[in-house]
Amino acid sequence: MTSALPDGLYADEHAVARCTWCRSTPAYRDYHDTEWGFPVADDRRLFEKICLEGFQSGLSWLTILNKREAFRAGFANFDIEAIARFDDRDVSRLLLDAGIVRHRGKIESVINNAQRALQLRDTCGSLAAYFWRWEPDPSTRPAQVTRAALRAMTTSAESIALSKDLKKQGWSFVGPTTVYAFMQAMGLVNDHLEGCVVRARALDARQAFVPPR
């Protein structure tokens, strides 16, 4: 029964335990079960994730998930080269797109960050090779991920350092909290709570994953 589960978990209709935050909608549950905490090496997907985390700032993640397809349509499926060529006409077009979050600063940030991503890719070979350098040492992580521990982990030493490095390279909307959420989304950290059915699957996926260099 749900009442017998540790704080932060709930039992679904099959009595399977999951993180409570994904309980409210099927969209949250699907994202929790198939993406959150699983390792990603594809540059387009990584760029999409960091952009959407920037758009999420000040909003609920569900708002972003519900608009995800519209974001993909508006931003050329997060093709980095295509977005880097966006101009003022594209900004105006996106500001009229009711399907996305119409925030000029965030829209312009995606274009800027695409241009910065191309530079970073020239230096490091890929975004994936760059981002996977920032994976935390497992020994610095809590022995158990509990709800109380997770509340205290809206940032980390790694997210602060990565945020600082990205800003130094000219990226925007990449504060430490946004970057930590990105680290969760791309699998640099696995913050499924202890007892969540997906935690072991995410751990197995990470063990089978070879970070790009």
N, C-alpha and C positions, 0 to 999 in steps of 0.2 A: 504494500500500500504506500501511497505517496507520503503519508505522515511518518513512515518508518525510514524514509530515505534521508541521507544527510542534507543539510541546508544547501540549496542551490541546484538540487536535482528534482525531477518529477518523473512519475511513471506514466508511460503512454497507454494507449488502449490495449496493448499486449503486455502490460506490466514491465516494459523495458525502460530502464532509467536513462534520461537525457538531461542536459543542462537546461535549467528552468527558462533561461532567456529565449529559447527557441519554441516555447510552448504556444505562443499566442496565435500564430498563423502557419499555414502550410509552407509559405515562402521562407519563413525563418527556419522551419524544421528542415526543409530541403537544403538550404544553405549550410546549416549546422552539420548535417549528415554527410554532405558531399564535397564541401569546399573548405570550410573554416578549419584551419590547423593542418591542412594537407599540403605537402610541398609542391611548389610551382617553379618551373624552370623556363617557361615560355615568355619571351620578352613582351609580346602583346598583352598577354594576360596579366603580367606584372604591372605593366603601365596602366592598364585598365583599373587594377585594384588600387594602386596608389592615387590615381585621379579620383576614383569614386570615394575613397576615404577622405580626400580633400573636400569634395562636395558635401560629405556627410557632416562636416564640422558645424555644430549648432543645430543639427537636425537628427531625427531618428534614422537608424540604419534601415528600417523597414521602408521609409520614404525613398531611400536610394534604391533598394531592391525592386520596389514597385515601378521605378522609372528606369530601370537598367536597360531595357531594350530600346527605350527612347534615347538614352545616352549613347548607346552603341550606334544607333542610326544617325544621330546628330554629329557624332565624333568619328565618323568613318571607321566604325568598328575598332576604334582605338589603335588604328594603324599609325605608328609613330611618325613615319616619313610623311604621310598625308597630312596629319595634324600640324606638323612643323611648317607646312606651307600655307596654313590658314591665314587669312588676312582680315581686315576690318569688316569686309562683307560677310565673312563667316561669323564674326562676333555678332553683327547685327542680326543675322539669320538665327543664331542660337538664342539671342535675347527674346526673339519672338516665338520660340518653341515652347509651348505650354507643357510638353511632355517631360522636360528636364527641369532642373533647378536653375532659374534664370537670374544668376548672380554674375554680374560683369567681371568682378575680380576673380572669381573661381573659373569662369570660362577662359579669361585671358591667361590664367595660371596654367591651364591644361596646354595651351599653345606654347607658352614659354617653356613649360617642363618638357614638352616633346622636343623642342630645340635643344634643351640641355641634355636630354636623354640621348640624342644622336651624338653629342660630344662625348658623353660618358661612355657610350658604346664603342666609339673610336678608340678610347683610351683603354678600356677594360675588355673589349671583345664582345660583351653582351651585358645587358642589365642584370641578367641572372648571375653572371660571374661576379658582378659588383655587389649585389644585394646579399648573396650567400656568404660573403666575407664577414657579415655582421651577425651571423648566427651565435647566440649566447653559448658560452661554455656550460654544459649541463650541470656542472658542479656549483654554478652560481644560481641555479633555479631552485625553487622550493622543493623539498622532498616529496610533498604532496600538494597538488593544486586543489585547494578548497575555495569556497566562496569568499571567505575572509581574506585569503591570500590574493585572490584575483582582484578584489576591490582595491588592494594596495598596489596593484601592478598596472596602473593606467599608463605608466612610463617605466622605463628601465634604463640602466646605464648604457645599454646598446642603442636603445631608441633615441636617447639624448645625443649620443655621439653620432649616430647616423643622421639625425636631423641637422645637427651642426655641420656635418660634412656636405649634405645636400644643399643647404643654404649657402655654404661657401662657394659651391659650384653654380649658384644662381637659381636653384629651384625655389618655388614658393608654395605656400599652403602645405608645408611639411614640418609642422611643429612636432615635438616629442610625443604628444598623445596621439596625433594622427599617424605618426610613423609606427608607434607601438601597435595600433589597430591594424595597420598594414602588415606588420610582422606576424600578427595572429592570423590574418587572412591568407597569407602566402606560405604559412607553415614554418617560418623561422622559429616560432614558439608554438607549443601545443598546450593551449589553455582550456581544453575540455577538462571538466572537473573529474577528480577521482571517482570512479563508479559510473561515469557516463559510458554508454555502450560504444560511442564513437572514439573515445580516447585511445583505446587499444588499436583500432583500425588506423588512426592517424599516426600512432607510434610505429606501427608496422610499415606504413607507407614511407615514413621518414627513414627507417632502417634500410629499406630497399632502394632509396633514392641516392643517387650519386650527385652531389652538388657540382655544378659547372665551375670550371676554373679558367 
